[in-house]
Amino acid sequence: MAKPKTNAQGFEEVLKVATKSEIGRMLDLSRQAITNWGPSIPETYAYRVSVMTGIPIEDILPEVAPDVHKRLKELANAQAKTR
């Protein structure tokens, strides 16, 4: 399997593992809501989809993975400061 180079290819990889209906059930969304995402998974849901499917976030959103990792680290740091 070649690594996805676009976010759309990342979504295609996810759909090889789970249907839109299954993704919707995992996220408590309708299949129609998943269809409305368009060609790629929104960053808001990418991390949870990654955890649930076992597909690395770098493969789900290859175009923005570095930014997503940066935001996740910032969030973790902010949460650590509030504890």
RAZIWO-V57506 format. One record per pair of residues at least 12 apart in sequence whose ideal C-beta (glycine too) atoms are under 7 Angstrom apart, sorted by the first residue. I is the first residue (numbers start at 1). J is the second residue. If there is no record, write none. Layout:
i=I j=J
i=I j=J
This chain:
i=3 j=59
i=4 j=59
i=4 j=62
i=5 j=62
i=6 j=62
i=6 j=63
i=7 j=40
i=7 j=61
i=7 j=62
i=7 j=63
i=8 j=39
i=8 j=40
i=10 j=40
i=10 j=41
i=10 j=59
i=10 j=60
i=10 j=61
i=10 j=62
i=11 j=39
i=11 j=40
i=11 j=41
i=13 j=55
i=13 j=59
i=14 j=41
i=14 j=49
i=14 j=53
i=14 j=55
i=14 j=60
i=17 j=53
i=17 j=55
i=18 j=53
i=20 j=34
i=20 j=35
i=23 j=49
i=26 j=52
i=27 j=45
i=27 j=48
i=41 j=60
i=41 j=61
i=43 j=61
i=43 j=64
i=43 j=68
i=46 j=60
i=46 j=61
i=46 j=68
i=47 j=72
